[in-house]
Structure formats: structure tokens, C-alpha cells
Amino acid sequence: MSYRRALCRERPQMAPPMFIPVFDSAWILIQPSGVYTSQPESTMSEFDRWQGRFAVPEYIFGEEPNVFLASQKDRLPNSGKVLAVADGEGRNGVFLAEQGLDTLSIDFSPYAQAKAQALAKKRGVILRTELADVHNYNWSSEEYDVIAEIFTQFSTPEERKGKFAGIRKALKKGGLLLLEGYTPKQLQYGTGGPKQIEHLYTMDLLEKEFGDFSKVLIKEYDTYMSEGSSHVGMAAVIDLVAWK
């Protein structure tokens, strides 16, 4: 099948530390010893930052699946294996499991994965989880019928290059890739996502990475988002639907 593009502008042992947000740019770190320290978010590692965000009781991106992912329900196969990349608290992995798919949700945050399992139990589905850093992951070869990568833009350009190579490797021939991220215009809205422009997705970037797939659909647009407390407001997004 020839390559096509559709463009529409239209993550007895001593307990781990817990991070409690006190305002937008800093966290209180609660050590098992009971020592409290403040740590600016700008100096934290990505792991600590996400552990801090996921430490709160509520699901910061909500319990319902990402709107784009849910809109692709009819494209999903009736059965097969799915990989949800950097799946956080599991809302997307649980949705995919609800479609009868054998879903593996990977993320590097133990707090997030505990919440993902709790959500799966609440919904009455089986969700496999694996603690994994996508930048140091042992990507399998042509294992998955579907891979979902939704708002995982914490990667540097070099890290992203390796992650996308892993996704291409792990997807079966004919398999479906569903991807959504923010575009550089999102910096004008400031309603979520990274502040580093090089972490954001463009049409040229996605065409370069996945343009050799058998069919590629890309849509770039502005939309109002309401997904938990962390994705609220107008947003500039880009969607990719591609078959290897």
C-alpha cells in the first residue's frame, strides 16, 4: 500500500519518599525518616517529578481515556496485544483492556502503576503492568498489534529518537500506531505539556519518523481539553494514526 497523508488544520523495606505539591514550582519531599525538605521542580529528576505528581489520591489526567484514543475505537482489532507507552495512571491502558485486548501498560512511576491497577480492578478488567523507563526499554520485535503513545513528551530529541525506533521495532507489520502530542503552538496556550519547544511534535517530525509506514494519517488542530485537573483548556495538538 502506498504512503498517504491526511492533513487537517481544522509512567521490612523502608517506604519510598512522598512528594506533596505546595505550589506550581516546588514540592515538599516527605522522607521516610520524617525529614521535610522543599525541592524546586526545575532541579528534580523526571522520575521524582512524576512520582510527585502521581502521589496525590486523584487521577491527575482523569479516569476516562484520552479523547483522541477513544475516538479510534472502531479502528482497533477485535483481539490482539497492545502496548500503552508511558501510560501513567492507566486510563488509556484500561480503556484498551476494556476493548478485549491483551494490554501491557508500561511506566516508570510505581505510584502511577499502583493507581493503574486500582483503576483496572474498579473497571473489572485485567491490565498487565511493567515498571519501565521507555528510554532504556528492551523493545521486543514485532510483538504488538497496537501501540498507543499519548502525551509522552518528556523525552529530549535524542531520547525521543530511541523511543520512536523502539516503537517501530515493537509494532507488528500491519499493526496500528495511535499517537497524540502537543505542537509548538501549545506554548501559547500554556495549558499542559512541556515548556521545551524541542520536546513538542510537528508534522515534519512525525512524517520523518513514521512516513515509511504503509498508511499514515496526521491531523493538526486546536481543541478544548478537559482531562482531569492537568489537561484543561485550549490546546494545540497533533494526532497520528498509522499502520506499519
Secondary structure by P-SEA (a helix, b strand, c coil): ccbbbbbbccccccccbbbbbccccbbbbbccccbbbbbbcccccaaaaaaaaaccccccccccccaaaaaaccccccbbbbbbccccccaaaaaaaaaccbbbbbbccaaaaaaaaaaaaaacbbbbbbbccccccccccccccbbbbcccccccaaaaaaaaaaaaaaccccbbbbbbbbccccccccccccccccccccaaaaaaacccccbbbbbbbbbbbbccccccccccbbbbbbcc
